[in-house]
Amino acid sequence: MDTGSKPPTKRKLYSAPALEKGLDILELLAVTPDSVGLSELAAKLGRSVGEIFRMLAVLEQRQYVAAQESSDKFQLTMKLFQLSHMHLPINMLVNAAAAPMRRLSQHTGQSCHLAILDDAVIRIIARQESFADLSFSVRVGTQAPVFQSCSGNILYAFADARVRESLRRSAGENAGVALDQDATDTRAATIRRQGYYEVTSAKTVGITDIGYPVFDHSGAITAVLAIPYLDQVDADRAAGLARAHAELALAAREISERLGAKSNC
């Protein structure tokens, strides 16, 4: 596969044909919008069907590619996406978020947390407890299905088309029924237009989940900063929610900028 001119290097060049074939397959699938069949892959890469079959078998065993149930066509899974986020130093993300999250909790009287995509679920990687006497928080390490969480819906909404397709497929497989793509994408479009998501918690009475996206230096979504807003009977709910939105937007933007995102992300 021709990937263009290579930059000059002073290091000795080595050949690893098997590795090169595997990387060629991954790179081709990454730039192809639709699933690709075995024969088509072999033709595009100038390899024999037997060579590509063996490589695909290994890549499928290692969960880098998946075959569609209704055909013999292959597409990338989310494993490369997961590896890239594992490499993005989680510590760097958590460190970038620490001070903004602390100020957010101080200014709103609410706890907050940071969530990332982890395969077909979201995972909480950091939290800041409220400084108020009464609060509600989500512990670090908590997982939730993407489409059953505020943070997951935001991560889906701002992900690229390939990741969204993979998340829909995974959700359907886990639930045993097909996801309502029209409703899901309508909700995602609304989230992108608003720049946030607010939803009444489906699990806890008195909690309104509010989340804002956090972007990295490339402009891609990397996390969600969220508040599980706890209603209080003696407080002005409308004013409290408005303040939470304003402070959340500010904190999410600050974290994004600390990660190298442009200010207009």
N, C-alpha and C positions, 0 to 999 in steps of 0.2 A: 504493500500500500504506500503510495507516494504521499508523504506528509510535508513535502516542501524541502527547501534547502536547509541543511543542518548547520548550526553555528560552528565556527572553527574551534578545535580543542587541542590542547597539548598532550592530553592523555592518550595512551595507546588504545587503538580501537580493537575490540574483540567481537566475535560473532557467537550468538547463541540462537540458532535457528528456531528451536522450539519456542523459546521465550518471545522471539520476534513474531512468530505466527500468532501466538496468543494475544500479544499487544495489538497486532494488526486487526484482529477480530474485534477486540474491545473498542479500538479507535473508530473502526467502520460503523459499528453499532451505535456509537455515541453520536455520530453526525448524520445518521439515517433516521428520519422521523418515524418510519413504519418498521414493523417486524420484518426480518429478512430470512428467507429460506436457505437451506444448506447449499443447494446448487448455485443460488444467486451469490451467496457469500464466496464460494469457491471461485466463481467466474470473476467477481469484482477484485478479488485478491490475487488472481492468477495462480491459484493452488488447485491441487486435486481434491475431489470430493472426499476421498479417504483421509487426507491430511486434515481437512477442516472438521470432519466428523469426529476424529479423535480429540482434537483440541476443544471442540464444543462439549464433548462428553466430560472432559476434565473441568472446563469452566462452569458447566452446569452442576457438577458434583460440588464444586467450591462455591456455588451460589452467586457467581458473577453474571450469569445469563440464565434465562428461563425460557422454556419452550411453551408456546401457547397450546392450551388443551385441545382446541379445535383445529389445529394445523401443526405442521412441522416447522413453523417459523420461530425465530428466536429474537429476543430483545434483552436489553440490559436489565438487571435487577437494581435495587438501590444500594448494593454492597459498596460500590465505588464511592457513592455519595456518603455512606456511613464512614468509610475509611477516611475520606477527606475531612469529615467533621471530627473524627478522632484525632487526626493530625493537627487540625486547628487546635491549637493548644487550648483545651478546656480551661486550664488555669488562667490563660490570657483573657479569655472571655469573662470568667468569674472575677478576675482582678479588675478588669475594665468596668464591670458592673457594680463593684462593691460600694464605692462612694456615692454614686447616683442612687442606688437602691436605699442606702442609709438615709439620704436626704429625703427621698420619696416617702419613706415611712414616717420620718419626723414631720414632714409637712402635711401629710394626710391623716395620720393617726391609724393607718391601716398597714397590715403586713403586705409584702410583695414577694414574687418569686420569678426566676428565670427558667424558661423551658426550651428544650431543643428537640429536634426530631431524632428518634432512635428506632430505626427500622420502621415498623408500621404503628409505632406508639410515640407519645411524647414523654420526655423524662425531665423531671425537675432537677436542675444542677446547682441551684443556689436559692437561698431565701433570706429575707430580712424580716425579723420579727417586728411587730408594731411596738411603739413605745407607750401605747395606751394601756390602761389597766385591763381592759377587755379586748381580746382580739381573736382572729381566726387565721390559721396559716396552714400551708401544705408542706410536708416534710421533704427534705432533699432525698432524691431517689425514687419518689413516687412516679408511677407510670399511669398513662391513661390512653385509651384508643383515640386516634387522631380526630375522628369525626364526632367524638363524644366529649370534646373539651374545647374551651375557648381558645387556648393556645394552639391546639392542633388545627383548628379551622383557619387560624391566621397563617400558620406555617404552610398549610395547603394552599391558601389563597395566593400567597406571594411566591410559591415555588414555580419552577419552570414546568412546561407541559409534560415532559417525560416523568418527572417526579410525581406530578399530580396523577398521571395515568397509573403509575405503579402503586400509589397510595390507594386509589380507588379499587384496583384489582385486589390488593391485600385485604382491604376492608371487606370486600365482597366474599373473599375466600374464608376469612375468619368468621363472618356472620352466617355464611352458608346461603346467602341471598345476594342478588345484585344490588349495588348501591344505586340510589336514585341520582343519576348524574346531573339531570336538569336542575333539580333542587339544590344539589351540592354546588354546582357551578354558578347558579344564581346567587347563592349566599356568598360564594367566594368573590364574585364580581362586586357585590355590595361592600364587602370588607375592603377590597382594594380601593374602591371609590372613596369610602369613608376614611381609610387609613387606620382603622381599629375595629375591634369587635366587642360588643357588650351583650351579655346574655345572662338570664337568670339561671343560677345553678340548678342542674337537674338532680343533684345529689344532696344538697344541703339547704335547708330552709333558711331564709334570711340572708343568703349570699348572692351577690351579683358579680359575675366574673367580667373583668374588663382587661383587655390586652392590647398592646401595641407592638409592632414589629421592630426588630433590631437588625440592622444590615451590616455587612462587612465591607472591606475596602473595594470589592468588586461590584457592590450594589446588590448582592444576593442576600436574601434573608438568612440569618444564621441563628436567631433565637427570638423568643417572645418574652417581653416583660409584662407581667400581669399582676393585678390586684384582685384577690377574692374579697370584694367589698362587703363588709359586715354592717348591716343595717342596725341602727340604734333608735329606740323609741323616743328618746329625748333630743334627737338631732334633726336638723333640716336635711332631709334626704336629697332633695334636688341640688342644694348648694354643695353638699358633700360629694355627690357624684360629679358635679361640674369641676370641683377642685381636684378630684381624683383624676379625671381625664386630662386636665391641664398639666398636672404634675407628672403623670405617666408619660404624656407626649414629650415633655421636656427631658425626662430621665432617659427614655428610649433613644431620643435624638442624641443625647450626650454620650451614651454608651456606643452608639453607632459611630459617632465621630472619633471616639477613642480607639475604635477598631479600624479607622481609616476611611470610613464612608464619607462621601461628600455631603455637605449640609443640606442638599435638596433631596436626599433619599427619604 
